[in-house]
Amino acid sequence: MIKQKRGNKKAMSVWIWILIILILIAIGVGIYFWLSGSGGGLGGGIPQPPALPE
């Protein structure tokens, strides 16, 4: 019984780490889209400054 409890704790900690990693990835993707300024489209990149007047 003790081994099963330890195994369940280890399995729970693995799931917690997976959730933390997924949350960090989601935050990173959100920051990328926020910085790129695109409304959800891929490949928008960081917007260029306006052109200088001639």
N, C-alpha and C positions, 0 to 999 in steps of 0.2 A: 504493500500500500504506500509506503514512503517513496519508493521509486516512482510510482505513478504520479504522486503529487509533484515530485520534482520535475518529472517530464512535462506535466501540465503547465507548471510555472515557466519552464524553458520555452514551451510552445507559445505561451502567451507573450513572453518577452520578444520572441521572434516576430509575432504579429504586430506588436507595438513598434518595433524598429521598422518594419515594412511600412506601417502607416506614417511614421515620422518621415521616412525617405520620400514617400509619395507626396506628402504635404510640402516638403521642401522643393520637390520638382515642380509642383503646381505653382508655388510662390515664384520660383525662378522663371517659369514660362509666363506667368502674369506680368512680372517686371519686364521681361523681354518685350511683350506686346505693348506695355505701357510706354516703354522707352522708344519703341519703333514708331509709335503714333498711328499704327494701322488699326482699323476697326475690326480686327480679327483675321485679316488676310495674311497669308504667309508671304515672306519675301518683301515686306514693305521697307525694311531697313530703317535706319535713323533718317528722319526727314532732312533735306538739304536746306540751307538758309536761302532766303529770297535773293533773286539775282540783283546785282548792283545796277543802279540806273546808268544809262549811257550818256 
